[in-house]
Amino acid sequence: MKKLLIAGALFSVTCILPAMAQQEPAAEDPLLKIYRETPAKINDLVHTKLDVRFDYKKRYLYGKEWVTLKPHFYATDTLRLDAKGMDINNISIVKNGKNTPLKFTYDSLTLAIKLDKVYRNWETYTIYIDYTAKPDELKVQGSAAINDARGLYFINPDGTEKDKPTQVWTQGETESSSAWFPTIDHTNQKTTQEISMTVPAKYVTLSNGRLASQKLNGNGTRTDVWKMDLPHSPYLFMMAVGDFKIYKDKWRGREVNYYLEPKFAPYAKDLFGFTPEAMEFFSKKLGVDYPWNKYSQIVVRDYVSGAMENTTATLHGENVQMTARELIDAYYDFGRSTVAHELFHQWFGDYVTAESWSNLTVNESFADFSETMWAEYKYGLDEGGAHIQGDLEGYLRDGHAKSLDLVRFHYADKEDMFDNVTYAKGGTILYYLRSYLGEEAFYKGLNIYLKTNAFKNGEAHQLRLALEEASGLDLNWFFNEWYFNAGHPILDISYKWDEGAKTQTVYVTQSQDGDAFILPIAVDIYAGGKKERHKVWLRNKADTLTFKVASKPNLVNVDGNKALPTKKTDKKTIEEFAFQYNNAPLYVDRLEAITAAGNQQTDKTARKILTDALKDKYYG
C-alpha cells in the first residue's frame, strides 16, 4: 500500500512520506500494554467461493459463500469467522450436495459456528453461508493511512453526481475484506478463490486471477466468474465494477492490463506502459519470476488511500491518472513510484505475506525500498539517491518515529503500523543493509527468503536467516539494532591532520540516548589525485579512526556510500565541501555540500558551490 508524496528539488529533496502515524497515544494508554500476538490458527482456509450481486439503491451486497477449511493441527468442532455488520440468513454444512443447517451465534463482528462433528487436521469441510453485506451501515473507523474501513464501496451508485462515474470497488487491508464476505481475516491465512459477480451488462469487472467465464443473463445483467488458483491472504481479495476501458499489454506472454475511465484510456500506455519492463527488472533482480498468471492495474474514484497491491490486480486512486500533457512534467513522481511500489508487493506482501501486522516491515519496507531500486535502474543513481534521501528526511522529521521499533508487538491499533518507521525508515534500513552486504549477497538473500516462504508467511527472523544463508555472515546484531530496537545514530564528525606524522584522524561521536550503534561504513580519502576506500566499524559512543596518508587529504568522506540512516553534523571546511561537490560521485555528496554552502552564503567558496548547483546534472 502506498501513501502520499511531497515533491522537492535538489535543495529541499524529493520526499516520499507515508501517511503519518495516528496521533501519539498517551503513555498510559492501556492498549499499548497488550501484546499483539500472531493470531492462533485453529482452522485453515483452503478455498473460498463467492457468488455476489449488488443492490446499487440500498448499497448492499447479496452474497452466497462456500468456504472450505480444515483444522490446522488440533481437532475441533467449532469455527470462528470474521463478518462485520452483515445479515446472516443461513449457515450450513455441505455434504453430498446437501446443506444441513448449523447452529451459530453472531455479535455483528464475529460468527461462532458449531460444526456437525469433530474434525481432524486431515479432514476438510465446506460451510455454506447466505448473507447480506451492508457496508454503508457499518460503524467502523479508518486511520491516517487508510481513511475508511468499510471494505466495499459504492461510488455514485444512483448516478446523481455529475461527472463522476458509477463504480463498485473493495479495499481489504487491514481487516476489511470481512466487511463483504465472512472469512478468517488474518494475514497468516491463505486460500484459493472463485468469485462470481452478477453486474449490469454494460459494466466491466476485475478481480484476482483469471476471468474464467462470462454469461449474459437476458435481464440486462452479466455474470463474470474470476478464479484464483494460487493461495493468497483474504485482505488481498478484490473486486471492481464500472465503466472502464481496458488497455491490453503483455509480459513474457502473460496478460498485463490497465483499466481506466474512458476519457483517460488514450493515456494508458503513458501512465502504465513501463510495467512490463519493471516486471522483468524485478524478476531478474530477485531471481524469482513474477509469480502470478496476470497483472492488472485499475484506477478508481474516491479511493481511501494511495494504492493497494491486491494479488494480480492493483487498485490505484485517481491521483495516478493524468493526461499526456500533465505527464510531461511528471518524471519520477508519486504515480510512477507507486506503480513500482505496488508491483514489488506482488512478491513482498502477496507471494510471501507478513505473518502479522507486527511484522509489516517484510511487506511495506520492501515496497518502499523498491521505489529506489526502480529509480536507480530507470532514471539513474542520482534519482535513486534523491528518493532514499527523501525517505530518510521524512523519517527524521517525524519526532515520534524515533521511539518505535521497526518490528513491534505493542501498538494501540494495527493501523498504527502504517507509519514512517515501517515505510521510510524501513526502506533506508534495507538500503543500508544492501550497502553492507553488497548487491550480490543481498539479492541472493531475498531470493532465498522468497523461495523458502513462497505462498506462505514471513517475518523478520526468516529474512535474517535467508540473508545469513546467502552471505555466510551473522546478522543478529544488525536485526537486533535496526529491526527490534528504536531510534537512529546521531553522529558528530570532526577531523585532524598531523603533517609531521602524515596521519589523518577522524573523530566520530554518537550522541543519541542509549547504547552506541554498531555501524560498518566506508570512509573515502581523496588525496594525491586519487581516492582510497577504507571499510571501518564504529562500535562506541566515541570512536577515533586513524589513516596513514602521503599528503594532506582534499577530502575525507565518512559514509562514502551515503547509506547510513543517521542524523549527522559533519565538521568539514567549506573548501572540503567544495571538493566534495565537484568530486564525490553521489547525489547526497552534492546535497551535503549545497546544504553547507547555504549556511555560509557570505563566503566566496560557498557562493561558488551554490552557483554551480544551479547547473547541476540532476534536474531536482
Summary of the structure (lengths in Angstrom):
residues: 620
radius of gyration: 26.8
end to end distance: 25.8
largest distance: 95.1
contacts: 2125
relative contact order: 0.10
helix: 30%
strand: 33%
